Amino acid sequence: MATSPNSPAATAFTRFIFIVGRDDGEAFLGRLRSAGSAVARGFFNDFDADGTRDTQAREAIQFLVAEGETYPDSVMAAARHVVQITGKYRPKLEQVEVEMRRRLGDAAGIFSIEGAERPPRYTSAELHDFAYRRAAARRSGRQATQAIILPINKTADWWAKPALERHAYFYPHVDEITGCAVAGHARAAEPGVADLYRRLFHNPDGYQRPGEFDFITYFEYDEEHGETFDRIHSALQDVSQNPEWRYVREGPVWRGRRVLKW
């Protein structure tokens, strides 16, 4: 079971809890709302985040509801409801999931994924300025109404590369396989820097863990920027622009909207 040596310490943890109701009738929704209200006590509601959240040491909760169709491929893809819990004390996040399971019982299937916020791994002063100086600030759910959760893994070949070689994929470079000049990750993602609020979460227990994800990418944006996300997602997946994606395995893309409460 491989982990990354010298990983920086986590600054906060987050847990996405996906809920699939066995019956979406009013009785279940009432039970779900009651469970959500109970676990939200003592947490700041991130629906009201205003851009200052990242500098504050508070525990936060966020409620999400799927947009459009859900799919039975996995509990994550089938989930109509998601709750995100963030805090510095990891066991408290586990306790929230336990409480959700207790309150919903056999009325719902529950699946969770967990991440840790860490300092950027592949950056420099120039790349940090390029990617973060113009980055979209977080806004409330009344403005940035949409959310996407996208977990990913990197392949064993990726982790076998030296750190400096992995770093190079984020810059314009010459593709070692085709010999062609390519944009790299940062340039491929550039059109969304100012419009998509993004957070990257690392697996708290390390990378290459069987049955788990290495990273969770999370986005918030105005409804009008849905096409921006799709365009950037396609550009990142295009190995003629971004060869890094040869080494990426994506999980289900979960799309939904932020709500004040269920």
Secondary structure, 3 states (H helix, E strand, C coil): CCCCCCCCCCCEEEEEEEEEECCCCHHHHHHHHHHHHHHCCCCEEHHHCCCCHHHCCCCEEEEEEECCCCCCCCHHHHCCEEEEEEECCHHHHHHHHHHHHHHHHHHEEEEEEEEEECCCCCCCHHHHHHHHCCCCCCCCCCCCCEEEEEEEEECHHHHHCCHHHHHHCCCCEECCCCCCEECHHHHHHHHHCCCCEEEEEECCCCCCCCCCCCEEEEEEECHHHHHHHHHHHHHHHCCCCCHHHHHEEECCCEEEEEECCC
